[in-house]
């Protein structure tokens, strides 16, 4: 049995952590938790944590001065002002139960991530049932090539960073936004990217209608001045964003021959060539050929990514 998400929100967490100097991460060795631990260290917190197994991620954290325990014991949280936990832990986890008994604030990973991203002016959340990690990694590479210095949190190792995350400036935050258990509704994007929507996670979602509502709610977190970047080839995405109040930017990876003179989307793939096994294509922006792309990753689906 997992431990439930908190849904305090960024403003409430800001009040909870006012004056806090130290944070303890239960499950610190996880892909996302380790990145949050390092981000917190950068923000000036004393950071510690626990996990059951030593890994390259935990060794990297220890090399940065973070104290990591390889067991779960109530005594570990002594001296810490708040606890961040992954919902994968059991509700009877000794550190979690001790923190609650001592009325130390306990915040779930997604809720804390939603809070910490508010330090950044531009927050790009990449969502969808498939392709999130690949697209997040591509964005990291593209933004850096354009001279930006984004902070990036990804669900898989990014080749250009050699890690699941990179720590950049405070101006831009690019993150993978997972829909499972509606975790992404705790986030605070200014730009919501929706790659695709289909039936998945049937242990939580009971219908495609429920899934569309969740993605619509995620996009709405950007507010009326926000931007949604959506797949114009995906009918479920278009239905979900039908009443989105902000600006919508569409992209399409359909073959050029599938549309007439006018492109189907604001950003349109054209002249697609798969002859060498890797996608080669042009990008039309506003109907005008603006760039040629030769991908070094295989698969036609990566045109959309």
C-alpha positions in Angstrom: 0.0 0.0 0.0 1.4 3.4 -1.0 1.3 6.6 1.0 -1.1 9.3 -0.4 -0.1 12.4 -2.2 -0.5 15.7 -0.3 -2.1 18.5 -2.2 -1.1 21.5 -0.1 -0.1 23.7 -3.0 2.9 26.1 -3.4 1.5 28.9 -1.3 0.8 26.6 1.7 4.1 24.9 1.4 5.9 28.2 1.4 4.3 29.0 4.7 5.1 25.5 6.1 8.7 25.8 5.2 9.1 29.4 6.4 12.2 29.4 8.6 13.0 25.7 7.7 16.7 25.1 7.2 16.9 21.3 6.7 14.9 18.8 4.6 14.9 15.0 4.9 14.0 12.9 1.8 12.5 9.5 2.3 13.3 7.5 -0.9 16.1 9.9 -1.8 17.6 7.4 -4.3 14.7 7.7 -6.7 15.2 9.4 -10.1 13.0 12.4 -9.3 13.8 12.5 -5.5 17.5 12.6 -6.0 17.1 15.6 -8.4 14.9 17.4 -5.9 17.4 16.8 -3.2 20.1 18.4 -5.2 17.9 21.3 -6.2 17.1 21.8 -2.5 20.8 21.8 -1.6 21.3 24.5 -4.3 18.5 26.5 -2.6 20.5 26.5 0.6 18.8 23.8 2.6 20.8 21.2 4.6 19.7 17.9 3.0 19.6 14.3 4.1 17.7 11.3 3.2 17.2 7.5 3.2 16.8 4.6 0.8 17.2 0.9 1.0 19.9 0.5 -1.6 23.2 2.3 -2.5 23.2 3.3 -6.1 25.2 5.6 -8.4 22.5 8.3 -7.7 23.0 8.1 -3.9 26.8 8.1 -4.2 26.5 11.2 -6.3 24.4 12.8 -3.6 26.9 11.8 -0.9 29.7 13.3 -3.0 27.8 16.6 -2.8 27.7 16.5 1.0 24.2 15.0 1.4 23.9 12.5 4.2 22.2 9.3 3.0 21.1 6.4 5.2 20.6 2.9 3.7 17.8 1.9 6.1 14.6 3.5 7.4 14.7 4.4 11.1 12.8 7.0 13.1 16.1 8.4 14.5 17.2 9.5 11.1 14.8 12.5 11.0 16.2 14.1 14.2 17.1 17.7 13.6 15.3 18.0 10.3 12.5 20.7 9.8 10.4 18.9 7.1 10.1 15.6 5.4 9.7 15.1 1.6 8.6 11.5 0.7 7.8 9.4 -2.3 4.4 7.9 -2.3 6.0 4.5 -3.0 6.8 4.2 0.7 4.5 2.3 3.0 2.3 4.4 5.4 4.1 2.6 8.3 7.5 3.7 7.2 9.4 4.5 10.5 10.6 7.9 9.4 7.3 8.9 8.0 5.3 7.8 11.1 7.9 9.5 13.4 7.7 12.7 11.5 3.9 12.8 11.7 3.9 11.9 15.4 6.3 14.8 16.0 4.2 17.1 13.8 7.1 17.7 11.4 5.6 18.8 8.0 5.4 15.9 5.6 5.1 16.8 1.8 4.8 14.3 -1.1 7.3 14.5 -3.9 4.9 15.9 -6.5 3.5 18.5 -4.2 7.1 19.6 -3.3 8.1 19.7 -6.9 5.1 22.0 -7.6 6.4 24.3 -4.9 10.1 24.4 -5.9 9.4 25.1 -9.5 7.8 28.4 -8.6 11.3 29.7 -8.1 11.6 29.7 -11.9 10.0 32.3 -14.2 9.3 30.0 -17.1 8.0 26.5 -16.3 7.5 24.1 -19.2 5.7 20.9 -18.3 5.8 18.0 -20.8 2.9 15.6 -20.5 1.3 12.8 -22.4 0.8 9.0 -22.2 4.0 8.4 -24.3 7.1 10.2 -25.2 7.5 12.5 -22.2 11.1 11.5 -21.3 12.3 11.6 -24.9 10.7 15.0 -25.5 12.1 16.4 -22.2 15.6 15.3 -23.3 15.2 16.8 -26.7 14.0 20.1 -25.2 17.1 20.1 -22.9 19.4 19.7 -25.9 17.5 22.2 -28.1 17.3 24.9 -25.4 21.0 24.6 -24.6 21.9 24.8 -28.3 19.9 28.0 -28.4 22.0 29.5 -25.6 19.6 29.0 -22.8 20.6 27.4 -19.4 17.5 25.5 -18.3 17.1 23.4 -15.2 15.6 20.1 -16.4 14.0 17.2 -14.6 13.5 14.1 -16.7 12.2 10.6 -16.0 15.2 9.0 -17.8 18.9 9.6 -18.3 19.4 12.5 -20.8 22.4 11.7 -23.1 23.7 15.3 -23.2 23.6 15.6 -19.4 24.6 12.1 -18.4 21.9 12.3 -15.8 18.1 12.4 -15.3 18.5 16.1 -14.4 20.6 19.2 -15.0 20.9 22.2 -12.7 20.8 25.4 -14.7 19.8 29.0 -14.0 16.7 30.2 -12.2 15.1 31.5 -15.4 13.7 28.3 -17.0 12.5 25.0 -15.7 11.7 22.1 -18.0 10.1 19.1 -16.4 8.4 15.8 -17.2 4.8 15.9 -16.0 3.4 12.5 -15.1 -0.3 12.0 -15.2 -0.5 8.9 -13.0 -2.6 9.5 -9.9 -3.1 13.0 -11.2 0.4 13.9 -9.9 0.8 16.6 -12.5 -2.1 18.6 -11.0 0.2 19.6 -8.2 2.5 21.4 -10.6 2.6 25.0 -11.7 3.5 25.2 -15.4 3.4 28.4 -17.5 3.6 26.3 -20.6 1.7 22.9 -20.8 2.8 20.5 -23.5 0.4 17.6 -24.3 1.9 15.0 -26.6 -0.9 12.5 -26.7 -3.9 11.1 -24.8 -5.1 7.5 -24.7 -6.5 5.0 -22.2 -3.8 4.0 -19.7 -3.3 3.5 -16.0 -6.6 1.7 -15.6 -5.9 1.1 -11.9 -6.5 4.8 -11.5 -8.4 6.1 -14.6 -11.8 4.6 -15.2 -12.5 6.2 -18.6 -11.0 8.2 -21.4 -13.4 11.0 -20.3 -11.7 11.1 -16.9 -8.3 11.2 -18.5 -9.3 14.1 -20.8 -10.6 16.0 -17.8 -7.2 15.5 -16.0 -5.2 16.8 -18.9 -7.6 19.7 -19.3 -7.0 20.5 -15.6 -3.3 20.3 -16.1 -3.3 22.7 -19.0 -5.6 25.1 -17.1 -2.9 25.4 -14.4 -1.0 27.8 -16.8 -3.9 30.3 -16.3 -5.4 32.6 -19.0 -2.0 34.1 -19.8 -0.4 30.7 -20.3 0.4 28.6 -23.3 -0.7 25.0 -24.3 1.4 23.3 -26.9 -0.7 20.4 -28.2 -0.7 17.6 -30.7 -3.1 18.6 -33.5 -3.2 15.0 -34.8 -4.7 13.6 -31.5 -8.4 14.0 -31.3 -8.5 13.3 -27.5 -6.0 16.1 -27.0 -8.1 18.5 -29.1 -11.2 17.5 -27.1 -9.5 18.0 -23.8 -8.3 21.5 -24.7 -11.5 22.7 -26.4 -12.2 25.2 -23.6 -8.6 26.1 -22.7 -8.5 29.8 -21.8 -4.9 30.5 -22.8 -3.0 30.6 -26.0 -2.9 27.3 -27.9 0.0 26.3 -30.2 -0.5 23.2 -32.3 2.0 20.8 -33.9 1.4 18.0 -36.5 3.6 15.2 -37.7 1.2 14.1 -40.5 2.6 13.5 -43.9 2.6 16.7 -46.1 0.4 14.9 -48.6 -2.3 14.5 -45.9 -3.3 18.1 -46.0 -4.0 20.5 -48.8 -2.4 23.9 -49.4 -2.8 25.1 -45.8 -0.9 23.3 -43.0 -2.9 21.5 -40.4 -1.0 23.1 -37.4 1.1 26.1 -36.4 4.2 23.8 -36.6 3.9 21.2 -39.3 6.2 18.4 -40.3 6.6 18.1 -44.1 8.7 16.2 -46.7 9.2 13.3 -44.3 11.9 10.8 -45.3 12.4 7.6 -43.4 14.7 5.9 -46.0 17.8 5.8 -43.7 15.8 4.6 -40.7 16.1 8.0 -38.9 13.5 10.7 -39.5 14.4 13.5 -41.8 11.8 16.3 -42.4 11.2 19.9 -42.8 9.3 22.1 -40.3 6.8 24.6 -41.6 5.9 27.5 -39.3 2.9 29.4 -40.4 3.0 27.4 -43.6 6.6 28.5 -44.4 9.5 26.2 -44.5 11.6 27.3 -41.5 14.0 24.4 -40.7 15.2 21.0 -41.8 15.7 18.3 -39.2 17.8 15.2 -39.3 17.1 13.1 -36.2 19.7 10.7 -34.8 17.1 8.7 -33.0 15.0 6.2 -34.9 11.2 5.9 -35.2 8.6 7.9 -37.0 6.9 8.7 -33.7 9.9 10.9 -32.8 8.9 13.4 -35.4 6.0 14.3 -33.0 8.3 14.3 -30.0 
